[in-house]
């Protein structure tokens, strides 16, 4: 592979056709409003690398506690692990734990949009800010401290509560 060449940040499934897996993937893609299965595969690969890192840290836990504490606190900061969770809890995580922390899903859960797909559209079109900064990436991982700072951009027409696209104003 030539230097500077882009590489994928995800792995595709080993077997192209497995009806049960495909149905499960389709359900997750529609439930979380993902653009395509690639976004799901990215989340699965992210989870795989988290588990791999946790297994490595568990294997050499007696040597250095600070490295595993930093890893756990990073996952707690983005809300993937709870406050009381420990390193071995990483191994029991599901892909939905990662998908729930996407800005698209958090914005929908907070009632800024009627559907996850609409939440994605609001994000991509620049209507939603996090801590006053416009974020247009639906896959942005929301930190626990940022959850209360997600709102419509002050310049967006959606700040008007009577706007027809706002949640609750559909007929």
N, C-alpha and C positions, 0 to 999 in steps of 0.2 A: 504494500500500500504506500503510495507516495506521501511525502510529508505535506501537511496542510490539508489533506483530503478529509472531507467530512466523514465521520463514522456515526452509525446509529447509536442512540442512547437507550436502546431497548432490544430485547430478543423476541423473535417471533416464535410461536408454538412449534414444537418439534414435528408434530403430525398435523398436516394441513386440514384434514377433515376428521373431526370427531364431533358428531352431532350434539352430544351433551355439553361439551366445552363451548361450542359455537353458540348454543342457546344461552348458556350462562353469560358469555361475553356480550351477546346482544342485549340481554337484560340489564347488565351493568352500564353499557353504553347509553341505553335509553334512560335508565333511572338517574344517571348523573349528567345527562346532556352532553356527553362527549362528542367531539366532531367525528371521530372514527376510532377503530380498534387500536390504532397506533398509540393514542393517548392512554388507553387502558394498559397496553403492553409496557409503556413507559412507567406507569405507576407500579406494575408488577415487578419490573426490573429494579425500581427504586426500593421496593420492599425486599426483594432478594438480596440486594447489596446491604441493606440494614441488617438483615438476619445474618448474613455472612460476617459482617463486622462484629455483631454481637457474639457469634460463635467463637470468633478469634479472640475477642476480649475475655470471654468466659474461660477459654482454654488457658490463658495466661493471667488469670485474675490475681494470683498471689504476687506477681511482680509489681504491677503499677495500678493502684486504685484510681488515680486522678484521670487517666485516659478513659476508663469506663464511666466515671462520674460525668465527665464532659460530654460523652456520647449520649448518656441518658438525659442529661439536662438539656441538650440540644433538641432531643425528641419531645421532651416535656414542654419546651418553649414553643414548638410549633403545634402542640396539642395532640400529637400522635400517641404519646404516653401520658397517663394521669400523674398527679403529684406523687402518689405513693407507689407507683410502679418502679420496678427494678430492671436490671439488665436482662434477666431471663424472661421477662414479660415481652421483650421484643420478638422472641421466637414464636409467640402465639398471636402476633398481629395478623390481620387480614388486609387484603387490598382495599376494602371499603374504608378502613381506618385512614388510609392515605387519601382516598378520593373525597372523604368528608372534610379534609382540611384545605381543599382547593377553594380559591376565592369565589369561583362560580357557585359552588355548593353552599358556602357560608352565606353569600349574598342572598341566595334563594331561601335558605333556612331562616334568615332574619326578616323575610317578608319584603325585600326590595323588589322582587319580581314575582309574577304569577307562576312561572315554570322555570326549571333549570335552564332550558333553552333560551328563554327570555333573559335570564340573568346573564348568560353568556353574551347575548347580543348587547345588552346594556354595557357590559364590560368592554367588549371589543370596540364599541362606538364611543367609549370614553365618558360614560355618564356616571361612573362610580369611582370614588376615591377611597384610599386607605390612609388614614392619618393626614389628610389634606393633599396627598399626592395621587394623581391619576394613575391607575394601574389598568392596563389593557390586556394583560395576560390572564386568561381564565384559570391557568394551572398554577398561578401564584399561591404559595403555601402561606396561609394566614397564621401568624403567631397569636398565641392566646391573648397577649396584651393589646393586639391590634383589633380584636373582634368588635369592641365597642366603638371603634373609630371608622367603621365602614359606613359610608353614606353617599348620597347623590352629590355630584359635583355642583358647587354653588351656581355655576353658569349653565347647568343643564336645564332644559325645559321640564325635566322629570322632577325637579324640586317642588313644583306645584302639585299639591296633593290631589287636585282635581284632574290632573292629566289623565287622558283615557288609557294610557298604557300602564299606569300605576296599579299595584296590587289592590284588589277590591273595587276597582272602577270598571270592571268588565261587565258587559251585559249579556 
